[in-house]
């Protein structure tokens, strides 16, 4: 129980959150137009929340690295086909490595049940009125999963192309999923998300003959926002492009493990050098 205002927030929540009616897990965007809260106060509150989230994200990242756990944050608008893509990906990986999923939705555990039906453990996070996952909630969800040394953790974020862009969860990469049933100008409309993502999956390309979607223009828009973004065109429904996506995932995971081994070796060399100096 919070001793500042008697709410259910934790003791460590910044005072500015309480003064503006914001508490652990709250979405600052829902309070942007709160009566009596100035723009300056609103900006300060959001900065406080993001700063606290970054601290939790750093803790998550340390836990992930300790397990050599490769973590992807899957982000998209509602209806892009994230869950179907995820179940097909799990099937493609075929038990080659430990897998788990953290599911984020405002309500229901429908998607988590679909994941569990594949035999892979899934933890559901319901955010209520919140429009994104935060690092604190992901950390608690991780505690409900068995250790996955050398495995892959998929975080399926709440369907939203705005707020999840600002919240680091400790992941290795953000992967943005855009379906051809949406619009090729999405990267221009939601630039923060496409700037934050390392990979764009263009899903439902089997529907291209039936929709008005300019594939090349969409890719050009995405690279205008983020010149480094990689792109895979695929269809979770008919399997087109799935091999390329899985190859990207496995290569990125291997690179992450190599980086982890390199960091540990550097630490060992530094320790040996220190011990050698002390011996002298």
C-alpha positions as CSV (number, residue, x, y, z in Angstrom):
1,X,0.0,0.0,0.0
2,X,1.3,3.4,-1.0
3,X,1.8,5.7,2.0
4,X,1.7,8.8,-0.2
5,X,-2.0,8.5,-1.3
6,X,-3.2,5.2,-0.1
7,X,-3.4,3.6,-3.5
8,X,-1.9,0.3,-4.5
9,X,1.2,1.7,-6.0
10,X,4.6,0.7,-4.7
11,X,6.6,2.8,-2.2
12,X,9.2,3.6,-4.8
13,X,6.9,5.3,-7.2
14,X,8.0,8.9,-7.9
15,X,6.1,11.6,-6.0
16,X,5.2,13.3,-9.3
17,X,3.2,10.2,-10.3
18,X,1.1,10.4,-7.1
19,X,0.6,14.2,-7.4
20,X,-0.7,13.8,-10.9
21,X,-2.7,10.6,-10.1
22,X,-0.2,8.2,-11.8
23,X,0.9,5.0,-10.2
24,X,2.9,1.9,-11.0
25,X,1.7,0.4,-14.3
26,X,-0.4,3.4,-15.2
27,X,-0.3,4.8,-18.7
28,X,0.9,8.4,-18.7
29,X,-0.9,9.0,-22.0
30,X,-4.3,8.5,-20.3
31,X,-3.6,11.4,-18.0
32,X,-2.2,13.9,-20.5
33,X,-5.3,16.0,-20.3
34,X,-6.1,15.7,-16.6
35,X,-7.7,18.9,-15.3
36,X,-5.3,21.1,-13.4
37,X,-2.1,19.3,-14.6
38,X,0.1,21.7,-16.6
39,X,2.0,20.7,-19.7
40,X,5.2,21.1,-17.8
41,X,4.0,18.8,-15.0
42,X,2.7,16.3,-17.6
43,X,6.1,16.2,-19.3
44,X,7.9,15.8,-16.0
45,X,5.6,12.9,-15.0
46,X,6.2,11.1,-18.3
47,X,9.9,11.6,-17.9
48,X,9.8,10.1,-14.4
49,X,7.8,7.1,-15.6
50,X,10.1,6.5,-18.5
51,X,13.2,6.8,-16.3
52,X,11.8,4.3,-13.8
53,X,10.9,2.0,-16.7
54,X,14.5,2.2,-18.0
55,X,15.8,1.1,-14.6
56,X,13.5,-2.0,-14.6
57,X,14.5,-2.7,-18.2
58,X,18.2,-2.7,-17.2
59,X,17.3,-5.2,-14.5
60,X,15.5,-7.4,-17.1
61,X,18.3,-7.2,-19.5
62,X,20.8,-8.3,-16.9
63,X,18.5,-11.3,-16.1
64,X,18.2,-12.1,-19.8
65,X,22.0,-12.0,-20.3
66,X,22.6,-14.2,-17.3
67,X,20.5,-16.9,-19.1
68,X,21.9,-16.1,-22.6
69,X,18.2,-15.6,-23.3
70,X,17.3,-14.0,-26.6
71,X,14.3,-11.7,-26.3
72,X,12.2,-10.2,-29.0
73,X,9.5,-7.5,-28.5
74,X,6.8,-8.0,-31.1
75,X,4.9,-4.8,-31.8
76,X,2.1,-3.9,-34.2
77,X,-1.4,-2.5,-34.5
78,X,-4.4,-4.7,-33.7
79,X,-5.2,-7.3,-36.4
80,X,-1.8,-7.5,-38.0
81,X,-1.6,-11.2,-37.4
82,X,1.0,-11.2,-34.5
83,X,-0.4,-14.3,-32.7
84,X,-0.8,-16.3,-35.9
85,X,2.7,-15.4,-36.9
86,X,4.0,-16.4,-33.5
87,X,2.3,-19.8,-33.5
88,X,3.6,-20.5,-37.0
89,X,7.1,-19.4,-35.9
90,X,7.0,-21.8,-32.9
91,X,6.0,-24.6,-35.2
92,X,8.9,-23.8,-37.5
93,X,11.4,-23.8,-34.7
94,X,10.3,-27.3,-33.9
95,X,11.7,-27.6,-30.4
96,X,15.3,-26.7,-31.5
97,X,15.6,-24.4,-28.5
98,X,13.7,-23.5,-25.3
99,X,10.8,-21.1,-26.0
100,X,8.4,-19.1,-24.0
101,X,6.0,-16.2,-24.6
102,X,4.8,-13.2,-22.6
103,X,1.4,-12.1,-23.9
104,X,0.2,-8.5,-23.5
105,X,-3.5,-7.6,-24.0
106,X,-5.9,-5.2,-22.4
107,X,-8.3,-8.0,-21.6
108,X,-8.7,-11.8,-22.0
109,X,-6.1,-14.6,-22.2
110,X,-7.3,-15.8,-25.7
111,X,-3.8,-15.3,-27.3
112,X,-2.0,-17.0,-24.4
113,X,-4.3,-20.0,-24.8
114,X,-3.4,-20.2,-28.5
115,X,0.3,-20.2,-27.6
116,X,-0.1,-22.8,-24.9
117,X,-1.9,-25.1,-27.4
118,X,1.5,-25.3,-29.2
119,X,3.1,-26.7,-26.1
120,X,5.1,-23.6,-25.3
121,X,4.6,-21.9,-21.9
122,X,2.9,-18.5,-22.0
123,X,2.2,-15.9,-19.3
124,X,-0.6,-13.5,-19.8
125,X,-0.4,-9.8,-18.8
126,X,-3.7,-7.9,-18.9
127,X,-3.1,-4.2,-18.9
128,X,-6.7,-3.0,-18.4
129,X,-6.8,0.5,-19.7
130,X,-3.0,0.6,-20.3
131,X,-1.9,0.7,-23.9
132,X,1.5,-1.0,-23.7
133,X,3.6,-3.4,-21.6
134,X,6.2,-1.9,-19.3
135,X,9.5,-3.4,-18.0
136,X,8.2,-3.8,-14.4
137,X,5.3,-6.1,-15.5
138,X,7.5,-8.1,-17.8
139,X,10.0,-8.7,-15.0
140,X,7.2,-10.1,-12.8
141,X,5.9,-12.3,-15.7
142,X,9.4,-13.7,-16.1
143,X,9.3,-14.9,-12.6
144,X,6.4,-17.2,-13.6
145,X,8.4,-18.9,-16.3
146,X,11.0,-21.7,-15.8
147,X,14.6,-20.7,-16.7
148,X,15.2,-20.8,-20.4
149,X,19.1,-20.9,-20.8
150,X,20.0,-20.2,-24.3
151,X,16.4,-20.0,-25.3
152,X,14.1,-17.5,-27.0
153,X,11.5,-15.3,-25.2
154,X,8.8,-13.6,-27.4
155,X,7.0,-10.7,-25.8
156,X,3.8,-10.0,-27.8
157,X,3.0,-6.4,-26.9
158,X,-0.4,-4.8,-26.8
159,X,-1.7,-3.9,-30.2
160,X,-0.6,-0.3,-30.6
161,X,1.9,1.5,-32.8
162,X,2.4,4.5,-30.5
163,X,3.2,3.9,-26.8
164,X,5.2,0.6,-27.0
165,X,7.9,2.5,-29.0
166,X,8.9,4.5,-25.9
167,X,9.1,1.6,-23.4
168,X,12.2,-0.5,-23.3
169,X,11.5,-4.0,-21.9
170,X,15.1,-5.2,-21.9
171,X,14.7,-6.9,-25.3
172,X,17.4,-7.5,-27.8
173,X,15.2,-6.2,-30.7
174,X,11.9,-4.7,-31.4
175,X,10.2,-6.4,-34.4
176,X,7.3,-4.4,-35.9
177,X,4.7,-6.3,-37.8
178,X,2.7,-4.6,-40.5
179,X,0.0,-6.3,-42.6
180,X,-0.8,-5.4,-46.1
181,X,-4.4,-5.0,-45.1
182,X,-3.5,-1.8,-43.2
183,X,-1.7,1.0,-45.2
184,X,1.7,1.6,-46.8
185,X,1.9,5.0,-45.1
186,X,2.0,3.5,-41.5
187,X,5.8,4.1,-41.1
188,X,5.2,7.8,-41.8
189,X,2.2,8.0,-39.5
190,X,3.9,6.2,-36.6
191,X,7.6,7.0,-37.1
192,X,8.7,6.4,-33.5
193,X,7.8,2.7,-33.7
194,X,9.6,2.1,-37.1
195,X,12.6,4.1,-35.9
196,X,12.8,1.9,-32.8
197,X,12.4,-1.4,-34.6
198,X,15.3,-3.4,-36.1
199,X,13.1,-5.5,-38.3
200,X,9.8,-5.0,-40.1
201,X,7.8,-8.1,-41.0
202,X,5.3,-7.3,-43.8
203,X,2.6,-9.9,-43.1
204,X,-0.3,-11.2,-45.2
205,X,1.4,-10.8,-48.5
206,X,-0.8,-13.6,-49.9
207,X,-3.6,-10.9,-49.9
208,X,-1.6,-8.5,-52.1
209,X,-3.7,-9.3,-55.2
210,X,-6.9,-8.3,-53.3
211,X,-5.8,-5.1,-51.5
212,X,-4.7,-1.6,-52.5
213,X,-1.2,-1.7,-51.0
214,X,2.0,-0.4,-52.5
215,X,4.7,-2.8,-51.1
216,X,7.8,-1.0,-52.4
217,X,6.5,2.4,-51.3
218,X,5.9,1.0,-47.8
219,X,9.5,-0.3,-47.6
220,X,10.8,3.1,-48.9
221,X,8.8,4.9,-46.2
222,X,10.1,2.6,-43.5
223,X,13.7,3.1,-44.6
224,X,13.1,6.9,-44.9
225,X,12.4,6.8,-41.1
226,X,15.0,4.1,-40.3
227,X,17.6,3.5,-43.0
228,X,18.9,0.4,-41.0
229,X,15.6,-1.4,-40.7
230,X,15.6,-4.9,-42.2
231,X,12.5,-6.1,-44.0
232,X,11.0,-9.6,-44.5
233,X,7.9,-10.2,-46.6
234,X,5.9,-13.1,-45.5
235,X,2.6,-14.8,-45.0
236,X,1.9,-16.7,-41.8
237,X,-1.1,-18.2,-43.6
238,X,0.6,-19.9,-46.6
239,X,4.2,-20.0,-45.2
240,X,5.8,-17.6,-47.8
241,X,8.8,-15.9,-46.3
242,X,8.7,-17.8,-43.0
243,X,12.0,-19.5,-43.6
244,X,13.7,-16.1,-44.1
245,X,12.1,-14.8,-40.9
246,X,13.3,-17.9,-38.9
247,X,16.7,-17.5,-40.4
248,X,16.9,-13.9,-39.3
249,X,15.8,-14.9,-35.8
250,X,18.4,-17.7,-35.5
251,X,21.2,-15.6,-36.9
252,X,20.3,-12.7,-34.5
253,X,20.2,-15.1,-31.6
254,X,23.6,-16.6,-32.5
255,X,25.1,-13.1,-32.8
256,X,23.7,-12.2,-29.3
257,X,25.2,-15.3,-27.8
258,X,28.6,-14.5,-29.4
259,X,28.4,-11.0,-28.0
260,X,27.7,-12.4,-24.6
261,X,30.6,-14.9,-24.8
262,X,32.9,-12.1,-25.9
263,X,31.8,-9.9,-23.0
264,X,32.4,-12.7,-20.5
265,X,35.8,-13.5,-22.0
266,X,36.8,-9.8,-21.7
267,X,35.7,-9.7,-18.1
268,X,37.8,-12.9,-17.4
269,X,40.8,-11.3,-19.0
270,X,40.4,-8.1,-17.0
271,X,40.1,-10.2,-13.8
272,X,43.2,-12.2,-14.6
273,X,45.1,-8.9,-15.3
274,X,43.9,-7.5,-12.0
275,X,44.9,-10.6,-10.0
276,X,48.3,-10.6,-11.8
277,X,48.9,-7.0,-10.7
278,X,48.0,-7.8,-7.1
279,X,50.4,-10.8,-7.1
280,X,53.2,-8.4,-8.1
